[in-house]
Amino acid sequence: MLAIIGGTGLTQLANLEITHRQVMRTPFGEPSGAVTFGRLRQHEVMFLARHGYGHTIPPHEVNYRANLWALQEQGAMRVVSVASVGGIHADLLPGAILVPDQIIDYTYGRAATYFDGRSRPVTHIDFTHPYDQKLRRQILDAAQLAGETCLDGGVYAATQGPRLETAAEINRLERDGADMVGMTGMPEAALARELGLSYAAIAVVVNHAAGRGDSRNGVRLENINMVAQPAMARVRNILENVVGLDVD
């Protein structure tokens, strides 16, 4: 089954025919909210709002372990994460949609693994390619079927938040090779890999990163929602096509 994790701007799927909601408890605490089950184009899917359905959980306080554990417990095999980002690369203008292929983790202090505790053996995962290549391809194919422009590739810089970055920090991220910046990409991607879930992300550029474009003198927070709303409508169109693609 396909699971969708919605971020800022996507706290619900307007095109989802809801069948029921399930409150979950996990060994790692409670997820961000009840898991919503429903149908997209007659295909079963589940949905979870990463920041809660009232958008009240900041990025550094999201219980990423509980979220992914709950989705797996309910039968998820593929997970598509939707995240709002700031564009660092000059080509990533507000409103752009892309499927990142790499990530750099700048977060700290987050519960970042299921393999902790001295009673468990040390366990390593390969994270050379942090996003599942087949699922990335399915998202790109779905965008083409939907008639939506979706860029292939890009490096996501995951920062701690909840504050936005300084212009100097964005300059540093660019020197490190980052194309976009967000606050929720990690440890979510790594935890999905630990659980053996196919995981990929759809990134929506909702603003220029600090010091770039019209954010040169400050990020205009009031403009983000104006950009996000139509962009998320395009994302929902893509998701309708992803769900029908054969996982094999």
N, C-alpha and C positions, 0 to 999 in steps of 0.2 A: 504494500500500500504506500501511496505517496503522502508524506507529511509536509506541510508548509509552515514555516516559522515566519511570522510577520513582524517587522520592525516598525520604526517610526514612520507614520503615514499609512501603515497597513495593519490596523488593529482588528480588522474584520474583513472577510471576503464577501462583498456585496453579491457576487454571483454564485455563492455557495448555497445549495439547497440543504439546509441543516436538518439532520435526523435526530441527533441527541448530543448532549454534553456529558463528559465524564470527569468527575473530581478525582484526582489521583493523589496517592501517597507513595513516596519512594524511600529507599534507604538513605537518600541524600536530602531529604526534606521535601517540601512542596514545590511543584513547578509554578510558573508565573500565573497560571490560572487553569481553569478546567480545559481539557482537550475537547475541541469541537469536532464532531463527525458530520459528514454530509456527502453530497454528490456534486461533482462538476462534470457536466455533459455525461451523466449517468455512470461516472466512475467514482468509486469510493475514495475519499480523501479525509485527512484529518488536518486540523489547523490549530495553532497555538500562537497567541500574541506574546512575543518575547518580553515586552515591558508591562504585561498585564492588559486586560481589556479596557481599563481606564487610563492606560499609559502612565502609571504611577511608579514604576520600578526603574531606577536609573541604571545605566549600563554596567557599572561596577558592582551593583547589588543583584543583578540577575542570577538566579540559581541555574546556571547552564547545565550542571550535572543532572539535576532533577528534571529539567525540561527534556533533555535527550533520552534519559532513562525512561521517562513516562511514554514518550513517543514509541520507543522500541518495544516496551511492554505491551502497547496496544497494537502492535503489528506493523509498525513502519519499517520499510526497507530502504526507501529513498527519502531524503530530506532536502528540500529546497529552502534555503534561507533568503529572505528578502531584507535588504539593509539599505538605509539612506547613507550617503557618503558625501564628502566634500571633494571637489575635483582639484587635483594638484597639477596633473599634466595639462598642458595648454589646450589639448583637443577635447578634454572632458568638460564640456559646458553644462550648466544646469539644465536638467531635463534628459540628459543622456542616460541610457541604460546599457549595462555591460555585464559580462560574466567573467569575473576575475579568475586568474589561473595560479596566482601566487599570493603569499601573505607574509608580512613581517609583524612580529608580536612585540609591542611595546607596553603591554599591560603588566600589572604586578599585583600581588596579594589576592588573586582570584583562585578559587578552588579549580585547579586546572587539569586534574587527572582522577580517574577511578582507581588507579593503582597506587594508592598511598596507604600508609600504616605499616608498622614494622612486622605485622603478622603476614604480610603478603610479599612474594618474591619481587625483585626489581624487574619491571617489564618495560621494554622499549617498543615504540611503534615507528615504522618508516613514515616519514612525513615529507619526503622529497617533493612530491606533488600533493599539496594539501587538499585539493578538490578532486572529486571523482571525475575521471575523464569522460566516461560514458554519459554520466548525468549532465556534465557541461555540454556535451554534444547534443543531447536531447533538448536542453533549454534553447540552444542556438537554432536547432531545427524547428522547435516550436515557435520561436520568434519569426522565423521565415514563413511558416505556415500561417501565422497570425497577421503577416504583413507589417510587422513591427521591426524597426531598426534596433539591433542589439549588437554591441561591439564585442569582439572575441578577445579576451585576455586583459591583463592588467594586474598590477601589484597593489594589494590592499594593505595599508598600514593600520594596524589595530592599536589605538591609543586608549589610555585609561579612562578619561572623562571624569565627571560629567561636563567639565568645562571644555570649551573649544580651545584649539591650539593657538599659540602665538605665531606671528609671521616667521620668527626665527626658527621655531620648531618645524614649521612646514618646509622651510628651506632645508633643514636637516633631513627631513623625511624624503624630500626630492633627491638630495645627494645620495641617500641610501638606496634609491631606486624605486620609491613608492610613486604610484600614479594617482592614488585616491586615499582618503583617510576616513576611518569610521571608528566606532567604539565597541562593537559587538562581535567582530569576526573571530576573536579568540577569547576564551579557550573553546568556543563552540565547535570549530572545525576539528580541533584535535580530539575532543571528546567523542565526536561522531566517528572518527577513525578508530578510537579505542573500542567502540561498540560494534565495529564492523558495518556501520551504516554507509550507504552511498550518499555523499553530501556534496552539494554545490551551492553557489550563491548567485543571486541576482542583485547587483548593486545599482542603485538609482542616485545619480548625482543631483543633489538638491540645492547646492550652493558652490561657489568658488571657495576653495580653502583660504584661510587667513593670508592676507597679503597678495592674493591673486585676483585678477579681474575686478568685478565690482565689490569684492571684499578687501580691496587694497587698504582701505582705511577702517575696516571693521566688517564683520559678517552681519548682514541684515537679516536678523532672525525672522522678522515679520514677512519676508519674502519666501521663506522656505516652504510654508504650507501652500502658497500659490503655485510653486513649482511642483511640489510633491503630488498634489491631487490629480492633475492630468497624467503625470508620469505613472502613478500607481494604477490608474485605469488601464494603461497600456500593459503594465505588469500582469494585471488580472487576465487580460486577453492572452498573454503568453502562457500563463499558468493553465488556462483552460485547454491549451493545446499540449502542454507537457504531460498532463495527467493521462492522456490517451495513448501516449507513445509507449511501446513495449519496452519493458525494463531490459529485456534481452537484446 
